[in-house]
Amino acid sequence: MKLRFLREKQGSTTLEFVSLLPIVALMSMVIWQMAVFTMAVMDTQSFVREEVRVAADDGDAKKAEKRGEKSFPQTDNVKLASYQVKKIEKEEKKDKQGVKRSYMEVTAKIKVKILFLSIAPIEYSYKAQSRIID
């Protein structure tokens, strides 16, 4: 009687499906979270690169900072934690002489919410510079 129970094959497919279902669901959630984070990183990098070009063209750091804070594409899952625009003076050597050059530097820090867990969000920071052409 006991041997006949061990040899039965009915229901084994259902049992395998039910045992693998949580693993497939977990992997799907991880992949979805990675996709959300990747899109947030790409959006932030694109946004910062565009804003540093605009700020370097304009030359006014405070005005660029206000404009950038308003125009950042925030969603339910991605929030702008900090945004900073600075004007930087660097001295570079050119033909054995020091030449001062001005740069705009834009730094954005975002927080990406973890979708399926109630833990602290992931932070990501990106910085870009562009030379101000006088």
C-alpha positions as CSV (number, residue, x, y, z in Angstrom):
1,M,0.0,0.0,0.0
2,K,2.8,2.4,0.9
3,L,4.8,1.6,-2.3
4,R,1.7,2.2,-4.5
5,F,1.4,5.8,-3.0
6,L,5.1,6.5,-3.8
7,R,4.7,5.4,-7.4
8,E,1.6,7.5,-8.2
9,K,2.4,10.2,-10.7
10,Q,-1.0,12.0,-10.7
11,G,-0.7,15.6,-9.4
12,S,3.1,15.8,-9.7
13,T,2.8,18.6,-12.4
14,T,0.5,20.6,-10.1
15,L,2.8,20.2,-7.2
16,E,5.8,21.3,-9.2
17,F,3.9,24.4,-10.5
18,V,2.7,25.3,-7.0
19,S,6.3,25.0,-5.6
20,L,7.8,27.1,-8.4
21,L,5.2,29.8,-8.4
22,P,6.6,31.8,-5.4
23,I,10.1,31.8,-7.0
24,V,8.7,33.0,-10.3
25,A,6.7,35.8,-8.6
26,L,9.8,36.9,-6.6
27,M,12.0,37.0,-9.7
28,S,9.3,39.0,-11.5
29,M,9.2,41.5,-8.7
30,V,13.0,41.8,-8.7
31,I,13.1,42.3,-12.4
32,W,10.4,45.0,-12.2
33,Q,12.3,46.8,-9.5
34,M,15.5,46.8,-11.5
35,A,13.6,48.2,-14.5
36,V,12.2,51.0,-12.4
37,F,15.6,51.8,-11.0
38,T,17.3,51.7,-14.4
39,M,14.7,54.0,-15.9
40,A,15.1,56.5,-13.0
41,V,18.9,56.5,-13.4
42,M,18.7,57.0,-17.2
43,D,16.2,59.8,-16.7
44,T,18.3,61.5,-14.1
45,Q,21.5,61.3,-16.2
46,S,19.7,62.7,-19.2
47,F,18.1,65.5,-17.2
48,V,21.4,66.5,-15.5
49,R,23.3,66.6,-18.8
50,E,20.6,68.7,-20.5
51,E,20.4,71.1,-17.5
52,V,24.1,71.6,-17.3
53,R,24.2,72.6,-21.0
54,V,21.4,75.1,-20.4
55,A,23.0,76.4,-17.2
56,A,26.3,76.9,-19.0
57,D,24.6,78.7,-21.9
58,D,22.7,81.0,-19.5
59,G,25.5,81.5,-16.9
60,D,23.2,82.1,-14.0
61,A,23.4,79.3,-11.4
62,K,20.5,80.4,-9.2
63,K,18.1,80.8,-12.1
64,A,19.2,77.4,-13.4
65,E,18.7,75.7,-10.0
66,K,15.2,77.0,-9.7
67,R,14.3,76.0,-13.2
68,G,15.8,72.5,-12.7
69,E,14.0,71.8,-9.5
70,K,10.6,72.7,-11.1
71,S,11.2,70.7,-14.3
72,F,12.6,67.4,-12.8
73,P,10.2,64.5,-13.9
74,Q,9.1,63.2,-10.5
75,T,6.8,60.2,-10.2
76,D,5.3,58.2,-7.3
77,N,8.4,56.0,-7.2
78,V,11.2,58.6,-7.9
79,K,11.7,61.8,-6.0
80,L,14.3,64.5,-6.3
81,A,16.2,64.6,-3.0
82,S,18.5,67.4,-3.8
83,Y,19.5,69.5,-6.8
84,Q,22.4,71.9,-6.9
85,V,23.9,74.2,-9.6
86,K,27.3,75.7,-9.0
87,K,29.6,78.0,-11.0
88,I,33.2,76.8,-10.7
89,E,36.4,78.6,-11.6
90,K,39.4,76.4,-12.7
91,E,42.8,77.5,-13.7
92,E,44.2,75.5,-16.6
93,K,47.6,75.6,-18.2
94,K,47.7,76.7,-21.8
95,D,51.1,77.4,-23.5
96,K,52.8,77.6,-20.1
97,Q,50.4,80.3,-18.9
98,G,47.5,80.0,-16.5
99,V,44.1,80.5,-18.0
100,K,41.0,80.8,-15.8
101,R,38.0,78.9,-17.2
102,S,34.4,78.9,-15.8
103,Y,32.3,75.8,-15.5
104,M,28.8,75.0,-14.5
105,E,28.3,71.9,-12.3
106,V,24.9,70.3,-11.8
107,T,24.4,67.6,-9.2
108,A,21.1,65.8,-8.7
109,K,20.3,63.2,-6.0
110,I,17.2,61.1,-6.3
111,K,15.5,58.6,-4.1
112,V,13.9,55.5,-5.8
113,K,11.2,53.8,-3.7
114,I,11.4,50.1,-3.3
115,L,8.1,48.9,-4.8
116,F,7.4,45.7,-2.9
117,L,9.0,46.3,0.4
118,S,8.5,49.1,3.0
119,I,12.2,49.9,3.5
120,A,14.3,53.0,2.9
121,P,14.5,54.1,-0.7
122,I,17.6,53.6,-2.8
123,E,19.6,56.9,-3.4
124,Y,21.4,57.7,-6.6
125,S,23.5,60.8,-7.3
126,Y,24.8,62.1,-10.6
127,K,27.0,65.1,-11.4
128,A,27.9,66.8,-14.7
129,Q,30.0,69.8,-15.7
130,S,30.1,72.0,-18.8
131,R,32.4,74.8,-19.7
132,I,30.9,78.3,-20.0
133,I,32.0,79.8,-23.3
134,D,32.6,83.5,-23.0
